[in-house]
Amino acid sequence: MLRGKPLLVPAAAVTLTLIWGTTWAAIRVGLRGVPPFTGMAARFALASALLLAVAPLLGVRFGGSARERRLWVANALLSFCGSYGVVYWCEQWIPSGLGSVLFATFPLFVAILAHFALPGERLTLRAVAGIAVGFAGVAVLFSDDFRLLGGREVRVAAAVMLASPLLSAASTVAVKRWGEGIHPVSLSAVPMGATAAVMAAVALVTERGRPVTLDAASVGAIVYLAVFGSAVTFCLYYWLMSEVTATRLSLIAYAIPVVAVAVGAVFLREPVTRRMLAGALLVVLGVALAVPRTKRAP
């Protein structure tokens, strides 16, 4: 075991929380100049190229087993094309803070899926109660006056947004179950490259004729999202997955909205309503109940 590894785990988790907490606002900034699927294609193309460039320096070998190749497909379809496709489409209308709060249901979906797919991560009565409380928080969010947040389009996009944490949860559980021994760079670089190709094709069909403004803000957002919000974070995330349980790792999702809501309110002047805060608190409480602390393994 690496000397100091016990400190590396919380340090990596804090890094993920801070970076992913800012990516929600960065996506909104990028969308001001670049359509969603075009922006996605650029982000993941750059992230994949960066990881493939450093892979030889790290001694990473790709495609050594059918299991690894199947996880490439799962990650590309579920985590990147699916989950991020939903996020980018929805953030055309919903505030970044609201999007992050809805995504905070991710640990609840992980807990449910892990119960059926991962031995040793079974649901308890406390976890079931937490899931119920968490989704009660979602109900509070949808009881809000969406006119204050942008109107009917926001309500529809918010409902669609719930597909994102579900798809990400399915990908996380799959990697946790079958990803042992596969390098994090492999689990990230190849699926991101495939996602870039798929989303470029989708953009050609659905976003033809939409204006693209490559100003400093939109380009800076794409670069930040590619380097820090994708290449760095997903390698850290898949490394952490080998160190802790899937449900414990998913807990970072309830700290991320704290950062995201604050960044959106301060820098993007996004509205923050009382019901949004109440719903967020219920989601966080539900996650805390659903994924309790476990004893440290020897």
N, C-alpha and C positions, 0 to 999 in steps of 0.2 A: 504494500500500500504506500502511496506517496506520502512523505512526511508533510504534515499540515493539511492533508486532505479534508479533515473535519471542518477546517476553516474555508476551504475552497467551495464547499457545497453551499453554505449560506451566502458567500460572496457572489457566487454565480447566480443564485436566486435573486439577490438584490439587484444585480446588474440587469437581469431579464426584466424585473419589475420596472425599473427606471426607464429602460429603453422602450419596452413595449408600451409603457404608459404614455410615452410621447408620440408613438407612431400613429395613434388615432388622429391626433391633430395634424401630423405630417401628411397623412392621406388626404385630409380635407384641403390642406394647402395645395397639394399636388393636383387635386381635382379642379382647382380654379383655372388651370391652364391646359390640363391634359385629360381626355376622356378616360373613364375608369379602366377599361380593358387594355387600352393602349398603355396607360401608366403601369398596370400590372405586368404587361409583357416586358416593358423596359426595366422595371425593378428586378424581376427575377432573371432576366437575361444577364444583367450586370452582376447580380449576386452569384449566379451559377458560374460565370466566367471567372470571377474572383476566386471562388473556391476551387475550381478546376486548376487554376494557375498555381495555387499553393499546395494542392494535393501531392504532387511529386516530392515536395520538400518535407512533407509529413509521412511519406512512405505509404500513401493510401492506394490500395488496389481496388478496382471496381468490378462488380459483377461476378464475384467468385462463386456464387451459389444461386440456385433458383430462388431460394428464400429471400436473398438480398434483392433480386430483380423484382420479385412480387411486391416487396415493400416499396420499391421505387414507384411502382404503379399505384399502390395504395396511397402513398404520400402525395403523389402528383394529383390524383383525382380527388382525394378527400381533403387533405390539409391545404393544398395550394390552389388548384383550380376551383375546387368547391368552396371551401371556407373563405378564402380570400376573395374569390369572385363575388360571393355574397356581400362581404364587407365593403368592397369597393363600390358595388352597385348601390348598396343601401346608404353609404355615406354621401351620396349625391343629395340626400334629403335630410337624414337624421343628424343631429349634433354629435360630435365625436364622443362627448361624455356619455350620452344616452347609449350610443353603440357599445362603448366599453362596459357599461353596467349590464346591458343585455348579454354580452359575451361572458360576463362573470358567472353565468349559469353553467359554464364549461365544466367545473369540478362536479357539479351535480350529474351531468350527463356521463362523465367519466366514472363516477361511483356506480351508476346504474349499469353501464356496459361492463365495467370491471367485475361486477358481481357475477355475471354470466361467463366471462371470458378469462378471468385471471384467478387462479387458485390462490387462496390466502387474502383476497380482497373482497370478502363477502359483505353484503349489507347487514347492518344491525338495526334494531328498532330505533336507536338514536339516529342512525343515518337516514332511515325512512322519514323520521320526523323532520330532519334537516332539509331533505329534499322537498317535503311539503311546505316548509317555511320559505325556502328559497323561491319556489314557484308562486307562492303567495305574494312575494315581493314583485315578481313579474306582473301579476295581476294588478297590483297597486300602480305599477308603471303605466299600464294600459288604461287605468282609470283616470289618468291625468288629462288635462285639457290640451289636446294636441294642437289647438289653434295657437297656443303660446309658443309652440315649438316649430310651427310651419304649416300645419293643416293636415288634410286627409292623407297626402302623400307620405307624411312622416309616420302616420299610424300604419299604413300598408308596409312601408319599408322596415319599420320596427318589428312587425310580425315576421317578415321574411328573414330578418336578421337572426332570429332564433335558430335558423338552420345552420348558421356558421359554427356556433359552439358544439352542436351535435356532430357535424362532420369532423371537426377537429378532435372531438373526443373519440370518435371511431378510429381515427388515424393514430392517436396516442396509444390507445389500447392495443392496436395491431402491432405497433413498434415495440411496446413493452412486452408483448407475448412472444414475438418472433424475431426481434431485432438484436438479441444478444450476440456480441462479438462483431457486429457490423460497425464500421467506423462512422462517427457522426457526419463527417464530410461527405461520405457516400450517401447517407440518408438524406442529405440536404441538396448537394450540388446537382445530382442527376434529376431528381424530381423537379427542382427549380428550373432547370434547362428545358425539361419537357413542358412545364407549365408555361414558360415564355413562348414556346412554339405554338402551343394550343391557344393561348390568349391572343397572340398576334393574329392567328387565323380568325378567331372570334371577332377581334376588333376590325379586321378588314371587312367583315360581313355586316356588323351591327353599328360601326362607328364611322363608316365611310361618309365623308362630307362634313363631319364635325370638326370645328376649328381646333388646332393645337397651338398653344402659346408656350414656347420654350423660353420663358423668362427666368430670372435668377431664382425666384421662389419655387417654381414648379420643378426646375432642374435640380435645385438643391434638395427639395423634398424627395425626389426619386433616388438621388445618390445616397441620401441619409437612410432611406428605407431599404435600399439594396445592401449597403455595407453594414450598417449597424442593426437595422430592423429585420434583416434576413440572414446574411452570411454569418455574422457574429452570434446573433441570438439563437438561431436554430442549432448551430453546432454546440453551443452551451446547453441548450435544452435537451438534445439527444444524449449528450454526455451525462447530464443530471439524471436522465431516465435510467441509466445503468446503475445509479447510486442510490436512488430512493424509489418508493412505490409510485405507481402512476397516480393514485389518488392523492398522495402527499404532494407530489410535484405539481398537480393541478391547482394546489392552493394559491399559487402565485397569481391566479386569475382574479382573486378577490382583493388583492392589493393594487392591481393595475388600475382599476377605475378611480381610486383615490388620486393617483397621479393624472390620469386622463381627464377627469372632470375638472381638476384644478387648472391644468394646462389649457383646456378648451375655454374655460370661463375667463381666465386672465388674458390669454393671447389671442383668442378668436372671438371673444365677447359673446360666447354662447350662453343662452339662458339656462339657469339651474332652478328648477321649481321645488317646492316643498315635497310634492309627491315623488319626484325623482329621487330626492334624498331619502325619503322614507322607504321607497321600493329598494333602493340600493342597500340600505341598512338591513332590510329583511333578507335580501339575497346573501349578503355577507354573513349574517347570523345563520342562515340555512347552510351555507358552505361550512362554517365552523362546526356545526352540529354533524353534518353529513360526513366530514372527513376529520375525525378527532385525532389528536396526537397519539402516536404509537410509541412503544418502548424502543429505545435504540438497540439495534441488533448487535450482538457481541462481535 
